[in-house]
Amino acid sequence: MAAEPNGDPESLTQPFLALQRSTINSTSQVAIVGANVCPIESLDYEIAENDFFKQDWRTRGKMQIFQYIFMKWLLCFLIGGIVGVIGFCINLAVENLAGVKFVVTSDMMLQRRFGMAFLVFSLSNFGLTLFAALITALVSPASAGSGIPEVKAYLNGVDAPGIFTLRTLFVKIIGSVCAVSSSLLVGKAGPLVHTGACIASLLGQGGSKRYGLTWKWLRYFKNDRDRRDLVTCGSAAGIAAAFRAPVGGLLFALEEMASWWRSALLWRAFFTTAVVAIVLRALIDVCLSGKCGLFGKGGLIMYDVTSSSVAYHIVDVPPVLLLGMIGGLLGSLYNFFLEKVLRVYNLINEKGIAYKVVLACWISIFTSCLLFGLPWLASCRVCPADAGEACPTIGRSGNYKKFQCPPGHYNDLASLIFNTNDDAIKNLFSKGTDDEFQYSSIIIFFVTCYFLSILSYGIVAPAGLFVPVIVTGASYGRLVGMLIGSHSNLNHGLFAVLGAASFLGGSMRMTVSLCVILLELTNNLLLLPLMMVVLLISKTVADAFNGNIYDLIMKAKGFPYLETHAEPYMRQLTVGDVVSGPLQLFRGIEKVANVVHVLRTTRHHGFPVIDEPPHSESPFLYGLILRAHLMELLKKKAFLSDPVPTDIDAFEQISAEDFMKRGSGHYNMIEDIDLTEEEMEMFLDLHPFTNASPYTVVETMSLAKALILFREVGLRHLLVIPKISGRSPVVGILTRHDFMPEHVLALHPALIRSRWKRLRLQFPRLLKLF
């Protein structure tokens, strides 16, 4: 994805700003993938319409077209089924691992062996965290974090090595189970999105020659465009499996993940999430019969707060508006703190694997001390006479944890903090428990969750943000409900649901998908109007301060993500103001030695092909050829002895399968190709393999307009041609990095000063506050 530079020293047109062309594009071409710094590339979503492609497409009959369509739906079915089973197994494993840990600890608490209980609790958490950190750091560093930023960047056109490998898939599943079971304040929704994307990518790679799994029917999917659609379906399936929310998962993929969407993809994603829902329902029914272990109920991913008495009036709207504003402020502050912590963690992680693992272990020890120690600050409360369940609760699940309290009493803070995240959310969302919690306990729990979730996310282990944000928002929502008390018709559990919605909106900045996910989670459609209002307000307030959490993480990691809109200053620039040089060109018939030299000395992935006399009357742009195609021509040694076109059909030496895209992150290396001196003196006819109809723009087009074209079409290379004929047929090539604000502002620093001046004129009072 290196920027193809511009070799024309001057422009015959007058740009809006003084022309300042650099020799190279200095923007970063590496990013933090998971926990490691890796080189990144762009994806080829554009179809290379060369003679070779056209001939291969013409040979396809009706049966092959049917196979192509049938395999798309079959793969969506497999993605949904596999993700559903994996999501269920992850939930089941977490329930049983965490359940055994809490039961053993509770039994020791009943025996008044508090020191031994803390030792068992902290050591089990430490061991689980250590195992998750070790397998992540040593086996697959790309598995660290939630994986949503990496998948979102991939769907925008950024390819990072290792994010969709079989190794990453296994580490993501096992590491997520261990990390969530270790009582770290992390979730499993984000890792499930990454897991779904991994499964989709692996199924869409068309088999593997290495393992002898090559099926002719799968060869159609060996291109980035079809894989992109499958990965989109996989990400939707991940959210559907995490929250048992099929429609919410579909909308999440549409609103947050996908950069390109169309109706055909909508149908397939809907089918995929429907399969997930059916598979989960069937497996949960098996668990309800008691066949899934001591704690395997299978349904704790759904928090049922249905109430037949839900009614609200106009007097309930002001508290909801207040919740939305608080959620926006807290969410934007949360994003700010998380970004700063991730930058500090990156500095630590750069020092080596040992530092990554030690950091994760220290966070585990700190978390265990807080979770076991803070409930001692809460006073014991008498069990209510009308409690809907056993009080106090002995073991894991339940609203009334006994902890250190005498018989007939419970510890309300332990019911929240000395518990799994799923059970804490269930307790906060529960109805008929308005008098269960004290103010001090809710405040302590909120502050603990707020900061622990920030500290836990950046460690070298699979960790999601959805569930920690939900539990944090639910705690302050419950607090607001307690403060309002009888002045509202809403019970405290419904305030907790609305608080979770407002904090999700303030942090993640989604509206439609979050609304539907929470409605499917809580099974309460009557909350729809209030939830819509609170999400809109929280997002509006938070947008005034910073971006959504996943965009901030992508930026911190260094992914060159193309936004849907262009910056205002880009309309002051032309594409000729940002292309850089020197430009690497190939002729239609090129010497092998020249091709090898260019491939060895550059990292470019696209090269303009021009025809010059005597092969044409005047120089003109024939098209664009990809580096991958040149590598295949060199490997197959499709050479000519003389630099003249011949009647020899090059298609006889090369098949369509040779030009199909390999798996994500796998590329041919020029160093692996051995050529003799005699072969280096031969020639390559590039015409049959050159995309003769690449997208081109004139050098006077505004940068903003070119960006919209580049993103909407899903391009990797955009050729810039001169406004006036008679010059070189091509001025330069625009790639993804040429549109990055860092690159544009580095070329034209005057834009930074003009932007600051404009802000001072528009917001003088606001700037005085800073």
NUFIBA-513836 format. One record per residue (C-alpha): x, y, z. Coordinates in steps of 0.25 Angstrom, whole numbers, plus 2048, in hexadecimal, padded with zeros to 3 digits. Layout:
REM NUFIBA-513836
XYZ
...
***
This chain:
REM NUFIBA-513836
800800800
80C8097FE
8088167F8
80C8167E9
8138237E7
81282E7DC
81E8317D4
81983D7CC
8218497D3
8178547CF
8088557CC
80385D7C0
7F68617C8
7F686A7D4
7F18637E1
7EA86A7EC
7F686A7F5
80586B7F1
80A85D7EB
8138567F5
8158477F1
81D83E7FA
8268337F5
81F8297FD
812827805
817827813
80B82281A
80C815822
80A80881B
80A800828
8007FE832
7FE7F8840
7F67EB83C
7F27E5849
7FE7E7852
8097E7847
80E7F283D
80C7EC82F
80D7F1821
7FF7F381A
7FA7F380C
7EE7F7804
7E37ED7FF
7E07EC7F0
7D17EE7F0
7D17F37E1
7D07E87D7
7DC7E87CD
7D57E87C0
7E07E37B7
7E07D97AB
7E37CE7B4
7D77D17BD
7CD7D37B2
7D17C67AB
7CF7BE7B8
7C27C57BB
7BD7C17AD
7C07B37AF
7B67B27BB
7A97AB7B8
79C7AB7BF
7A079F7C8
7AC7A77CD
7A47B37D0
79A7AB7D8
7A67A57E0
7AB7B37E3
79D7B77E8
79A7AA7F0
7A87AB7F6
7A67B97FC
7997B4803
79F7A7808
7AB7AF80D
7A27B8815
79B7AC81B
7A87A681F
7AD7B3825
7A07B582D
7A07A7832
7AE7A6836
7AE7B483D
7A17B0844
7A87A484A
7B57AB84D
7AD7B6854
7A57AC85C
7B27A4860
7B97B1865
7AD7B586D
7AC7A7873
7BB7A6876
7BB7B487D
7AF7B0885
7B57A388A
7C37A888D
7BE7B5894
7B37AD89B
7BD7A38A1
7C67AE8A5
7BB7B68AC
7B57A98B3
7C37A58B9
7C57B38BE
7B77B48C4
7B97A78CB
7C67AC8D2
7BF7B98D5
7B47B18DC
7BE7AA8E4
7C47B88E8
7D17B48E1
7D27C28DB
7E17C28D8
7E17B48D1
7D47B98C9
7DC7C58C4
7E87BD8C1
7E07B38B8
7D87BE8B2
7E47C68AE
7ED7BB8AA
7E27B58A1
7E17C389A
7F07C4899
7F17B6893
7E67B9888
7EC7C7885
7FA7C2884
7F57B687A
7ED7C0872
7F97CA871
8037BF86E
7FC7B9862
7F97C685D
8077CC85E
80E7BF859
8047B984F
7FC7C4849
7FE7D284D
7F37D7843
7E97D184C
7EB7DB857
7E07E585A
7D27E4854
7D57E3846
7CA7EC841
7D47F783D
7DC7ED835
7CF7E882E
7C97F582C
7D67FA825
7D77ED81C
7C87F0818
7CD7FE814
7D87F880B
7E47F7815
7EB7E9815
7F37E5821
7FB7D8823
7F67CE82C
7E87D3830
7E07C8829
7E97BC82B
7E57AE831
7EF7B183C
7E97BE83F
7DB7B883F
7DF7AD84A
7E67B7853
7DB7C1852
7D17B6857
7D97B0862
7DF7BE866
7D27C4867
7CC7B9870
7D87BA879
7D87C987A
7C97CB87D
7CA7BF887
7D57C688E
7CC7D1893
7D37DC88B
7C97E6887
7C97E2878
7BE7DD86F
7BD7D2865
7B47D985A
7C07E0853
7C87D3853
7BC7CC84D
7BB7D6842
7CA7D383E
7C77C4840
7BC7C5836
7C47CD82C
7CF7C382D
7C67B882A
7C07BF81E
7CE7C2819
7D37B481A
7C77AE813
7C87B9808
7D67B6805
7D27AB7FB
7D97A0802
7E879E805
7F27977FB
7FB795807
7F178C80E
7EC786801
7DE78D803
7DC7937F6
7CE7927F0
7CB7977E2
7BD79D7E7
7C57A67F1
7CE7AC7E7
7C57B87E4
7C77BE7F2
7D67C07F0
7D47CF7EF
7D37DA7F9
7C57DE7F5
7BE7D17F9
7C77CF805
7C37DD80A
7B47D9809
7B67CC810
7BE7D481B
7B37DE81D
7A97D281F
7B37CC829
7B37D9831
7A47D9831
7A47CB836
7AD7CE841
7A47D9848
7987D0845
79F7C484D
7A47CD858
7977D385C
78D7CA855
7897D684D
7887D283E
7827DF839
78B7E7842
7977E083C
7937E382E
7917F2831
79E7F2838
7A57ED82C
79E7F7824
7A080382D
7AD801833
7B67F782B
7B37F781C
7B8802813
7B17FD807
7A27F7807
7987F37FD
78B7EC7FE
7907DE7FA
79A7DE806
78F7E380F
7877D680B
7937CD80D
7977D381B
7887D281F
7887C381C
7957C1823
7907C8830
7837C082F
78B7B382F
7937B883B
7867BA843
7807AD83F
78D7A5843
78E7AD850
77F7AA853
78179B851
78E79A859
7887A2865
77C799865
78578D867
78C794873
77F797879
77D78887B
78A788884
79478287B
79E78D87A
7A578C887
7A2792895
7A07A1890
79E79F882
7907A5880
7947AB872
78A7B7874
7927C187C
7957C986F
7877CE870
7827D787B
7737D687C
76D7E3882
75F7E187C
7557E8885
7467E9882
7457F588B
74F7FE882
74880B881
74E81987F
74982787E
74E83587A
754837888
75D82B885
764832879
76D83C880
774831888
77682987B
77C836875
785837881
78A82987F
78D82C870
795838873
79D83187F
79F825876
7A582E86B
7AE835874
7B382887B
7B482186E
7BD82C868
7C682C875
7C781D874
7CC81D866
7D682886A
7DB820876
7DC81386E
7E4819862
7EE81F86C
7EF811873
7F180A866
7FC813862
803810870
80180186E
807802860
814808866
8147FC870
8117F2865
81C7F785C
8267F2866
8247E3864
81B7D7867
81F7D7875
81A7E5878
80D7E2871
80A7D587A
80F7DC887
8057E8884
7FA7DE882
7FD7D788F
7FE7E4897
7F07E8892
7EB7DB896
7F17DC8A4
7EB7EA8A6
7DE7E68A1
7DD7DA8AA
7E17E38B6
7D67ED8B3
7CB7E38B0
7CE7DB8BD
7D17E78C6
7C67F28C2
7BA7EA8C7
7C07EB8D5
7BD7FA8D4
7AE7F78D3
7A57F48DF
79D7E88E0
78E7E98DD
7827E18E2
77C7D88D8
76F7DD8D3
7637D58D7
75D7D68C9
7697D28C2
7667CB8B5
7727C18B6
77A7BB8C1
7817C58CB
78C7C48CD
7927BE8C0
79C7B38C3
7A57B18B7
7A57B88AA
7987BE8A4
78E7C68AB
78A7D48B0
78E7D28BF
79D7CE8C1
7A07CA8CF
7AF7CC8CE
7B37CF8DD
7A57D28E2
79E7CB8ED
7927C28EA
7867C98E6
78F7D58E0
7957D88D2
7A07E18CD
79A7E98C2
7A87ED8BC
7AC7DF8BC
7A07DC8B4
7A57E58A9
7B57E58AA
7B87D78AF
7B17D18A3
7B17CF894
7AE7DA88B
7A27D3885
79C7D1893
79F7DF897
7987E588C
78C7DB88F
78C7E089D
78C7EF899
7817ED88E
7787E5897
76A7EA89B
7647EA8A8
7727ED8AF
7717FC8B1
7757FB8C0
7807F18BE
78C7FA8BC
7928058C5
7978128BE
7A58108C3
7A58028BD
7A18078AF
7AA8128AF
7B68098B3
7B27FF8A8
7B180A89E
7BE8108A0
7C58028A1
7BF7FE894
7C280B88D
7D180B88F
7D37FC890
7CD7FA882
7D780487D
7E37FE883
7DF7F087F
7DC7F2870
7EB7F586B
7F17E8871
7F77DD868
7EA7D4868
7DD7D4861
7D47DE867
7C77E5863
7C17F2867
7B27F0865
7AF7E9872
7B87F287B
7B17FE875
7A37F8877
7A67F5886
7AC802888
7A080A882
796801889
79D804897
79B813895
78E81288F
78980B89B
78F8168A4
78782089C
77B81889E
77E8178AD
7808268AE
7738298A7
76B81F8AF
75C8208AF
75C82C8A6
75D82389A
754818896
75F810891
76680589A
77480589D
7777F9894
771801888
77A80D88B
78680388B
7827FF87D
78180D878
78E81087F
795805878
78F80B86B
79481986E
7A2814871
7A380B865
79E81785C
7A8820863
7B4817861
7B180F854
7A881A84D
79F810847
790812847
78780883F
78F7FC842
7917FE851
782801852
77F7F484C
7897EC853
7857F1861
7767EF85D
77A7E0859
7827DF866
7777E386F
76B7DE868
7647EB86B
75E7F285E
7577FD867
76480486A
76680785B
76381685B
76B819867
777811862
776818855
77682685C
782822866
78A81D85B
788829852
78C83385D
79882B862
79E82A854
79B839851
7A283D85E
7AE83485D
7B083884E
7B3846853
7C084185A
7C6835852
7C4829849
7BE81C84C
7C7812854
7CA809848
7CE81483F
7D781984A
7DE80C84C
7E080A83D
7E681883C
7EF814848
7F3807842
7F780E835
7EC80882B
7EA81181F
7DB811820
7D4819815
7C882181B
7BB823814
7BD832813
7C883B80E
7CF845817
7CB853813
7D985780F
7DA84C805
7D18557FC
7DC85F7FB
7E68557F6
7E684E7E8
7EB83F7E7
7F88457E0
7FB84C7ED
7FD83E7F5
8038347EB
8118327ED
81D82D7E4
8248277DE
81A81E7D6
81E8107D2
81980C7C4
8198007BB
8187FF7AC
80E7F57A6
8197EC7A2
8247ED7AD
8317E77B0
8317DC7BB
83E7E27C1
8367F07C2
82A7E97C9
8337E27D3
83B7EE7D6
82E7F77D9
8287EC7E1
8347EA7EA
8367F97EC
8287FD7EF
81C7F97F7
8127FE7ED
8067F57EA
8017FC7DD
8098017D1
8048097C5
8068027B8
80880C7AC
80A80979D
814811795
819811787
81C80877F
810800786
80780D785
80781A77E
80982278A
80A81F799
7FD81B7A0
7F98157AD
7F58067AA
7F18037B8
7F57FE7C6
7FC7F17CA
7FD7EB7D8
8097E67DF
8037D97E2
8007D77D3
80F7DA7D0
8147D07DA
80B7C57D4
8107C87C6
81F7C77CB
81C7BA7D2
8157B47C6
8217BA7BD
8177BE7B2
8227C57AB
8257CA79D
8327C9796
8307D678E
8297E3792
81E7E1788
8107DC789
80E7CD785
8027C4782
8067BB78D
7FB7BA797
8007BD7A5
7F37B87AB
7F87AA7A8
8037AC7B2
7FB7B27BD
7ED7AE7C2
7E37B77C9
7E67B07D7
7F47B57D6
7EF7C47D7
7E67C17E2
7E87C87EF
7EF7C17FA
7EB7C1809
7EB7CE810
7FA7D2814
8007C880A
8087CE7FF
8127C97F5
8217CE7F7
8297D27EB
8357CC7F3
82F7BE7F1
82F7BF7E2
83C7BA7DB
83F7BE7CD
84B7BC7C5
8537C77BE
84E7C27B0
83F7C37B6
8427D17BB
8457D67AD
8387D17A8
82B7D97A7
81D7D97AD
8107DD7A5
8087E47B0
7FC7E77A7
7F37DB7AA
7F57DC7B9
7F37EB7BA
7E67F27BF
7E37FA7B3
7D88027B9
7DE8077C7
7D78137CE
7DE8207CA
7DC82E7CF
7E283B7C9
7EC8427D1
7E384E7D3
7D88467DA
7D684A7E9
7DC8417F3
7CE8407FA
7C783B7EE
7D28317EB
7D182C7F9
7C28297F8
7C58227EB
7D081A7F1
7C88157FD
7BB8137F6
7C080A7EB
7CA8037F5
7D78067ED
7E58037F0
7EC80B7E5
7E68187DE
7EE81D7D2
7F082C7D0
7F18307C2
7F583E7BD
7EB8497B9
7F284C7AC
7F78427A2
80584279D
80B83F7AA
80E8317B1
8018297B0
8008277BF
8048317CA
8048287D6
7FC81E7DE
7F38217EB
7F28167F5
7EC815803
7F781C80A
7F6828801
7E982C807
7ED82B815
7EC83881D
7FA836822
800835814
7F884180F
7FB84A81A
80A84681A
80A84B80B
80385880E
80585C81C
7FE86A819
7F186281A
7F385F829
7F586E82C
7E8872823
7E086782A
7E486D838
7E187B833
7D387782E
7D087083C
7D487D843
7CA88583B
7BF87B83C
7C187784B
7C8882852
7C187F860
7C387085F
7D287185C
7D487B868
7D086F871
7DC86886D
***
